[in-house]
Amino acid sequence: MLDCQLFGLNSGAHHLVNILLHSANTVLLFVLLEMLTARVWSSAFVAAVFGIHPLHVESVVWIAERKDVLSGFFFMLTLIAYVRYAKQPKVVHYVTMSILFVLGLMSKPMLVTLPFILLLLDYWPLQRFEQMTLQKLFVEKIPLFVLALVSAVITLIVQSKGTIGLVRLDVLPFSWRVMNALSAYLVYIRQMFWPIDLALAYNHPGKLPMWQVVFAAVTLIGATLLFFVARKQKPFLIVGWFWYLIMLLPVIGLIQVGGQSHADRYTYLPQIGLYIAVTWIVVDLSRSWRFQTPALGAAAIVSVTMLMWRSSNQVWYWHDSERLWRHSLAVTKDNDVAHLGLARLFTDQTRVDDAITEYETVLQIGYNPDVETTLANLLLEQGRSEEAIRYYRHVAQLQPSSALAHYNLAVGLHRAGRLSEAIVHYKEALRIQPGYPDADYFLGEALLQSGQPNEAKQHLEKH
């Protein structure tokens, strides 16, 4: 709202604010890690990867994803405030941290896992477990857990009533969600190291092959056990790994909102844990190298340069909507979201034939009554009544208790001059939803046109 008040709809200014927030997050991440570990170059490399990774293009370039960079800003500030509190446990420091946490939750409720991240930092590098028991450290964070719980409950209530709301279990069974979640954890890791074929939307695959699920589960469990065994010698591995696993939990798909299997934007904060783990283990394993500093310096420059190149390519796809959606189609299969995005774009551009083709493609991928109705409406506007009626009738057959479905079919029949059939479906819409004003009025029109003025009068007088 403030952006629009200051800049109107000048998209460049909105993008600039996102870039400034993301840049601030990059600097704050460096400050945080340097405060925690006093390792300047390792902290700088992690911050550089965070700042330039192609997976983060979506969070910065997509203006509506302001919530990612804004919540990231308060996330970093909350962690910095916590470090200060851990070193000087004063009430004012705790209150400051709590306020910043609330602001982060208000920006994006994905931050509900932040209290667990604080416990991880207690283990390493703050090493507060040596001074306090786990129980005391947990009790210390109870107010933060309460705030997180309140945020989670509010979010679930709002999402359940939203346009793109919670997906029901009968639509996407919980077992399928678990399968996809296990696979998605590995997909994000692959994308971190090999960020190619990134898209705005990835369709949910439904039920995955069992071998793929078993492989993902064994890999995740094996990595967890390995890092647990090495926790005393290399505690950063278990901390970075659990940072990644825990922060992704709210968006890994167990509670499904929308039809995606995963999304680039979800990695914005969770992958910081992996950046830390990988960077620290590489530095530790290379300590015996004769030319460690120049070798790691060269590797860091090459890595960041390659990521910059890939990010530049990814930004190019966001130049305009058609380029963005066509790229998504080029790197994914059966992507109904991308086809639907193109269809709506072509509709706005009055490229009617192209829009109709895209809507039909969406329906070939999977049944969607809203898309079928939209396509029928578009056909009806083009005077292609019989084609529209075919789609309207299909929706009405599959949704016999929908007043809107019968009303739409009645309108199509009415436009085609098939008055007796239209009257039947107008009446059915009114039976399902008594007092339906549009159905009532157009029923009167149809009755009048069919030579039934007395009955028509009863409906038309109401308007």
LUMKOL-775133 format. One line per 10 residues: their letters; for each residue x, y, z of C-alpha. Coordinates in steps of 0.02 Angstrom, whole numbers, plus 50000, padded with zeros to 5 digits. Example, Ala and Ser with C-alpha at 12.3 -4.5 7.8 and 13.67 -1.06 7.14 Angstrom:
2
as	50615,49775,50390; 50684,49947,50357
END
This chain:
463
mldcqlfgln	50000,50000,50000; 50142,50118,50042; 50228,50079,49877; 50071,50120,49780; 50048,50280,49880; 50227,50333,49840; 50252,50264,49665; 50081,50227,49594; 50091,50079,49476; 50269,50114,49420
sgahhlvnil	50333,49935,49423; 50516,49988,49419; 50499,50073,49587; 50413,49921,49662; 50553,49811,49598; 50681,49930,49670; 50607,49913,49844; 50617,49723,49829; 50798,49735,49774; 50841,49851,49919
lhsantvllf	50760,49733,50044; 50848,49582,49969; 51014,49676,49972; 50984,49722,50153; 50948,49539,50192; 51113,49489,50111; 51210,49614,50217; 51116,49565,50375; 51153,49381,50344; 51337,49422,50333
vllemltarv	51328,49524,50494; 51235,49384,50582; 51358,49247,50533; 51508,49355,50572; 51434,49393,50744; 51403,49208,50775; 51565,49133,50709; 51693,49273,50681; 51733,49190,50514; 51730,49336,50393
wssafvaavf	51763,49252,50226; 51652,49102,50258; 51512,49219,50311; 51541,49328,50158; 51530,49179,50041; 51367,49117,50118; 51294,49292,50105; 51352,49308,49924; 51272,49143,49874; 51112,49193,49963
gihplhvesv	51112,49361,49875; 51141,49297,49699; 51068,49120,49689; 50947,49093,49542; 50818,49011,49656; 50794,49181,49738; 50752,49272,49576; 50568,49229,49599; 50562,49306,49773; 50641,49470,49715
vwiaerkdvl	50579,49497,49537; 50399,49445,49570; 50331,49602,49652; 50191,49509,49741; 50322,49403,49829; 50371,49555,49932; 50323,49446,50080; 50479,49340,50053; 50605,49481,50058; 50509,49576,50193
sgfffmltli	50492,49425,50307; 50675,49387,50271; 50721,49562,50330; 50635,49537,50498; 50699,49358,50508; 50879,49419,50499; 50846,49558,50624; 50762,49436,50743; 50913,49319,50739; 51033,49465,50765
ayvryakqpk	50927,49525,50912; 50930,49349,50983; 51119,49340,50974; 51125,49502,51071; 51001,49431,51198; 51102,49269,51214; 51257,49370,51255; 51166,49493,51368; 51003,49414,51432; 50902,49571,51467
vvhyvtmsil	50714,49594,51457; 50730,49737,51334; 50829,49627,51215; 50700,49488,51226; 50557,49610,51195; 50648,49685,51045; 50675,49512,50974; 50491,49466,51001; 50429,49624,50914; 50540,49589,50764
fvlglmskpm	50475,49409,50761; 50295,49469,50759; 50334,49586,50614; 50411,49440,50523; 50258,49331,50553; 50146,49472,50491; 50252,49480,50333; 50243,49293,50300; 50185,49157,50423; 50317,49037,50356
lvtlpfilll	50424,49107,50498; 50328,49000,50624; 50479,48885,50632; 50596,49024,50689; 50595,48973,50876; 50667,48804,50823; 50804,48893,50726; 50849,48986,50886; 50867,48818,50975; 50983,48761,50836
ldywplqrfe	51088,48918,50858; 51093,48881,51044; 51176,48716,51002; 51297,48792,50876; 51380,48914,50869; 51314,48998,51029; 51347,48837,51128; 51217,48882,51258; 51182,48696,51284; 51342,48694,51385
qmtlqklfve	51270,48824,51503; 51085,48777,51510; 50979,48621,51490; 50869,48594,51337; 50716,48612,51449; 50768,48785,51508; 50812,48840,51332; 50641,48781,51273; 50548,48866,51415; 50641,49026,51376
kiplfvlalv	50562,49024,51202; 50383,48980,51252; 50319,49158,51215; 50392,49142,51039; 50311,48971,51015; 50144,49045,51070; 50161,49186,50942; 50203,49057,50808; 50052,48950,50855; 49934,49099,50846
savitlivqs	50003,49146,50676; 49984,48966,50614; 49803,48954,50671; 49757,49122,50592; 49842,49070,50429; 49749,48904,50420; 49583,48992,50449; 49617,49122,50315; 49684,48995,50190; 49533,48883,50213
kgtiglvrld	49422,49027,50155; 49535,49096,50018; 49514,49087,49830; 49665,48971,49819; 49629,48881,49980; 49682,48722,50068; 49673,48569,49956; 49557,48437,50029; 49622,48264,50073; 49497,48182,49956
vlpfswrvmn	49576,48281,49813; 49757,48252,49865; 49776,48108,49990; 49897,48130,50135; 50004,47984,50076; 50033,48072,49910; 50081,48230,50004; 50210,48137,50106; 50282,48059,49948; 50297,48228,49864
alsaylvyir	50370,48309,50020; 50510,48180,50031; 50548,48204,49846; 50540,48395,49858; 50674,48400,49992; 50794,48319,49868; 50732,48423,49721; 50776,48584,49815; 50951,48517,49852; 50978,48473,49670
qmfwpidlal	50918,48645,49617; 51037,48725,49741; 51188,48643,49660; 51119,48637,49482; 50995,48781,49459; 50930,48746,49284; 50754,48727,49212; 50680,48839,49349; 50498,48884,49322; 50362,48988,49403
aynhpgklpm	50250,48836,49426; 50284,48650,49448; 50131,48538,49441; 50099,48418,49584; 50138,48243,49517; 50007,48155,49622; 50062,47980,49670; 50249,47956,49642; 50334,47791,49596; 50378,47694,49753
wqvvfaavtl	50563,47679,49706; 50575,47868,49701; 50494,47886,49872; 50604,47752,49950; 50761,47830,49876; 50714,48001,49944; 50671,47932,50117; 50831,47829,50130; 50937,47977,50073; 50859,48098,50197
igatllffva	50867,47975,50342; 51045,47926,50297; 51104,48107,50291; 51020,48144,50456; 51103,47995,50542; 51272,48039,50467; 51263,48220,50527; 51201,48163,50698; 51351,48048,50719; 51468,48190,50668
rkqkpflivg	51382,48320,50778; 51522,48336,50907; 51663,48358,50784; 51564,48457,50655; 51408,48529,50739; 51375,48648,50594; 51321,48500,50486; 51175,48448,50598; 51127,48631,50629; 51128,48677,50444
wfwylimllp	51037,48517,50396; 50898,48538,50524; 50885,48724,50481; 50843,48668,50304; 50724,48527,50352; 50629,48624,50485; 50609,48789,50392; 50537,48700,50240; 50406,48605,50341; 50267,48736,50328
vigliqvggq	50280,48740,50138; 50336,48563,50097; 50159,48513,50050; 50094,48416,50199; 49969,48558,50216; 49937,48590,50031; 49887,48762,49968; 49870,48769,49779; 49925,48637,49654; 50114,48653,49653
shadrytylp	50235,48514,49699; 50368,48639,49753; 50416,48820,49717; 50579,48915,49699; 50522,49050,49821; 50506,48924,49962; 50696,48905,49969; 50728,49088,50011; 50768,49063,50196; 50777,48872,50220
qiglyiavtw	50928,48847,50106; 51034,48963,50212; 51060,48812,50324; 51132,48712,50180; 51242,48857,50125; 51316,48863,50301; 51341,48674,50313; 51424,48659,50143; 51536,48811,50164; 51596,48764,50338
ivvdlsrswr	51631,48582,50294; 51730,48631,50137; 51835,48753,50238; 51865,48626,50375; 51912,48484,50257; 52034,48595,50162; 52131,48656,50313; 52280,48544,50271; 52293,48610,50094; 52453,48704,50058
fqtpalgaaa	52364,48835,49954; 52197,48833,50043; 52163,49021,50036; 52195,49050,49850; 52110,48885,49803; 51953,48923,49902; 51956,49103,49844; 51961,49049,49662; 51824,48921,49690; 51716,49053,49774
ivsvtmlmwr	51739,49176,49631; 51696,49043,49501; 51543,48985,49600; 51473,49160,49626; 51507,49207,49444; 51415,49053,49381; 51269,49089,49496; 51265,49269,49434; 51258,49208,49254; 51115,49087,49293
ssnqvwywhd	51021,49222,49389; 51040,49343,49245; 50962,49213,49129; 50821,49181,49251; 50783,49366,49268; 50770,49377,49077; 50621,49258,49080; 50527,49379,49192; 50530,49515,49058; 50346,49490,49017
serlwrhsla	50207,49368,49055; 50209,49275,48890; 50396,49244,48899; 50380,49186,49080; 50239,49063,49046; 50317,48996,48885; 50479,48964,48978; 50382,48869,49112; 50304,48762,48977; 50474,48732,48897
vtkdndvahl	50551,48660,49056; 50401,48567,49130; 50273,48442,49069; 50082,48453,49072; 50090,48620,49162; 49908,48673,49172; 49952,48826,49277; 50065,48894,49139; 49937,48856,49004; 49804,48943,49108
glarlftdqt	49918,49093,49132; 49941,49106,48944; 49754,49086,48915; 49713,49230,49031; 49849,49337,48953; 49784,49304,48778; 49608,49342,48835; 49664,49512,48901; 49755,49543,48736; 49598,49492,48638
rvddaiteye	49695,49351,48555; 49538,49246,48566; 49589,49096,48460; 49753,49078,48555; 49661,49092,48721; 49535,48959,48671; 49676,48841,48621; 49762,48864,48790; 49599,48838,48888; 49567,48678,48790
tvlqigynpd	49744,48619,48831; 49713,48649,49016; 49557,48540,49007; 49653,48403,48917; 49776,48397,49062; 49640,48384,49195; 49459,48425,49233; 49431,48601,49299; 49251,48664,49306; 49303,48846,49324
vettlanlll	49413,48836,49169; 49278,48745,49072; 49153,48880,49118; 49274,49018,49071; 49306,48936,48903; 49119,48918,48874; 49094,49102,48916; 49228,49151,48791; 49151,49043,48656; 48980,49116,48691
eqgrseeair	49049,49293,48672; 49116,49240,48501; 48945,49181,48447; 48995,48997,48455; 48842,48949,48557; 48836,48763,48521; 49017,48738,48573; 48986,48839,48730; 48830,48738,48770; 48930,48576,48760
yyrhvaqlqp	49049,48637,48895; 48910,48714,49002; 48813,48550,48995; 48966,48450,49047; 48991,48560,49200; 48807,48548,49246; 48811,48358,49231; 48963,48346,49345; 48897,48477,49466; 48708,48444,49469
ssalahynla	48684,48537,49633; 48767,48697,49570; 48644,48837,49535; 48778,48932,49439; 48812,48783,49324; 48627,48769,49277; 48613,48958,49257; 48763,48963,49139; 48690,48820,49035; 48523,48910,49030
vglhragrls	48606,49069,48967; 48696,48972,48830; 48534,48888,48776; 48443,49054,48785; 48571,49137,48671; 48554,48992,48548; 48366,49016,48543; 48329,48851,48628; 48202,48929,48745; 48113,48776,48813
eaivhykeal	48277,48697,48868; 48338,48862,48940; 48179,48880,49043; 48207,48708,49120; 48381,48752,49179; 48334,48927,49239; 48201,48844,49347; 48327,48715,49408; 48446,48854,49460; 48304,48938,49556
riqpgypdad	48255,48774,49637; 48433,48750,49700; 48453,48933,49749; 48285,49017,49777; 48289,49204,49743; 48437,49192,49621; 48409,49365,49543; 48490,49340,49372; 48408,49171,49347; 48241,49244,49400
yflgeallqs	48253,49391,49279; 48312,49294,49127; 48184,49158,49160; 48054,49294,49144; 48133,49351,48980; 48134,49173,48912; 47953,49144,48963; 47901,49307,48881; 47992,49261,48720; 47913,49088,48720
gqpneakqhl	47737,49160,48729; 47702,49138,48915; 47672,49319,48970; 47572,49281,49128; 47706,49170,49202; 47841,49288,49141; 47757,49432,49233; 47781,49346,49401; 47969,49344,49376; 47993,49511,49288
ekh	47892,49613,49413; 48021,49573,49546; 48148,49675,49447
END
